Amino acid sequence: MLPAQHRMTRSTEFGHTVKNGVRAGQPDVVLHLYRGAVSSDANDAPGPRVGLVVGKSVGNAVVRHRVSRRLRHVMAGLLTELEPDDRLVIRALPGSRDSSSADLERQLRVGLRRRIRT
């Protein structure tokens, strides 16, 4: 599971990352990666922070929570690929409801590799 210190919780952080980050589209997810800390709040824990956006278009509440749990679990294993000041927002697309965790992990790895190189 994704540790709480690595979860993005502030809407300003989400907005800044989506607006100013680089975008990588995949079939079931869209990644927005911002390299550099968004806020200088002393309460922020060090390390990358990840936020999830799983809208109603993905499915009902049960389906959305299942997709969120899968994405959090996959991202816990991928935190080492991010820099400490990175901010990442993952937006789940409707196709993610039928994707396995392995498919989601593959798509996240491909998207991160594409964005980290640039």
C-alpha positions as CSV (number, residue, x, y, z in Angstrom):
1,M,0.0,0.0,0.0
2,L,1.2,3.5,-0.7
3,P,2.4,5.1,2.5
4,A,0.4,8.1,3.7
5,Q,3.5,10.4,3.5
6,H,3.6,9.8,-0.3
7,R,-0.1,10.6,-0.9
8,M,-1.1,13.9,-2.4
9,T,-4.0,15.4,-0.5
10,R,-4.2,19.2,-1.3
11,S,-6.2,20.3,-4.2
12,T,-3.6,23.1,-4.9
13,E,-1.0,20.4,-5.3
14,F,-3.2,18.4,-7.7
15,G,-4.0,21.5,-9.7
16,H,-0.4,22.7,-10.0
17,T,0.8,19.2,-11.0
18,V,-1.8,18.8,-13.7
19,K,-1.4,22.3,-15.0
20,N,2.4,22.5,-15.0
21,G,3.4,18.9,-15.3
22,V,4.2,16.9,-18.4
23,R,1.5,14.5,-19.6
24,A,1.8,10.9,-20.6
25,G,-1.3,9.2,-22.0
26,Q,-1.8,5.4,-21.8
27,P,-4.8,3.4,-22.8
28,D,-6.3,3.2,-19.2
29,V,-4.5,6.0,-17.3
30,V,-3.1,9.5,-17.9
31,L,0.0,10.6,-15.9
32,H,0.9,14.1,-15.1
33,L,4.4,14.4,-13.7
34,Y,5.8,17.6,-12.2
35,R,9.5,17.6,-11.4
36,G,10.1,19.9,-8.4
37,A,8.3,20.6,-5.2
38,V,5.0,22.4,-5.4
39,S,4.8,23.8,-1.9
40,S,7.5,24.7,0.6
41,D,5.3,23.7,3.6
42,A,7.5,22.6,6.5
43,N,4.9,19.8,7.3
44,D,5.5,18.1,3.9
45,A,7.3,14.8,4.3
46,P,10.2,14.2,2.0
47,G,9.8,12.0,-0.9
48,P,7.7,11.9,-4.0
49,R,3.9,12.4,-3.7
50,V,1.3,10.7,-5.8
51,G,-2.4,11.7,-6.3
52,L,-5.2,9.7,-7.9
53,V,-8.2,11.0,-9.8
54,V,-10.8,8.3,-10.4
55,G,-14.0,9.8,-11.7
56,K,-17.5,8.5,-12.0
57,S,-16.9,7.6,-15.6
58,V,-14.8,4.7,-14.3
59,G,-17.8,3.1,-12.6
60,N,-19.8,3.1,-9.4
61,A,-18.2,3.6,-6.0
62,V,-17.2,-0.1,-5.6
63,V,-15.4,-0.1,-8.9
64,R,-13.7,3.3,-8.3
65,H,-12.4,2.1,-5.0
66,R,-11.1,-1.1,-6.5
67,V,-9.3,0.8,-9.2
68,S,-7.9,3.2,-6.6
69,R,-6.6,0.4,-4.4
70,R,-4.9,-1.2,-7.4
71,L,-3.2,2.0,-8.5
72,R,-2.0,2.7,-4.9
73,H,-0.6,-0.8,-4.6
74,V,1.2,-0.6,-8.0
75,M,2.6,2.9,-7.2
76,A,4.0,1.8,-3.9
77,G,6.4,-0.4,-5.9
78,L,7.3,2.3,-8.3
79,L,8.2,5.1,-5.8
80,T,11.9,4.3,-6.2
81,E,11.7,5.4,-9.8
82,L,10.7,9.0,-8.8
83,E,12.9,11.7,-7.4
84,P,12.1,13.0,-3.9
85,D,10.6,16.3,-5.2
86,D,8.5,14.7,-7.9
87,R,4.7,15.1,-7.9
88,L,2.6,12.7,-9.9
89,V,-1.1,12.7,-10.6
90,I,-2.7,9.6,-12.1
91,R,-6.1,10.0,-13.8
92,A,-7.9,6.7,-14.3
93,L,-9.8,6.3,-17.6
94,P,-13.0,4.2,-18.0
95,G,-11.0,1.3,-19.4
96,S,-9.1,0.9,-16.1
97,R,-12.1,-0.8,-14.5
98,D,-11.4,-3.9,-16.6
99,S,-7.6,-3.8,-16.4
100,S,-5.6,-6.1,-14.2
101,S,-3.0,-4.8,-11.7
102,A,-0.3,-6.1,-14.1
103,D,-1.7,-4.1,-17.0
104,L,-1.9,-1.0,-14.9
105,E,1.6,-1.5,-13.6
106,R,2.9,-1.9,-17.2
107,Q,1.1,1.2,-18.3
108,L,2.4,3.2,-15.4
109,R,6.0,2.0,-16.0
110,V,5.8,2.9,-19.7
111,G,4.3,6.3,-19.0
112,L,6.9,7.1,-16.3
113,R,9.8,6.1,-18.5
114,R,8.5,8.3,-21.3
115,R,8.1,11.3,-19.0
116,I,11.3,10.9,-16.9
117,R,13.4,10.9,-20.0
118,T,12.1,14.3,-21.1
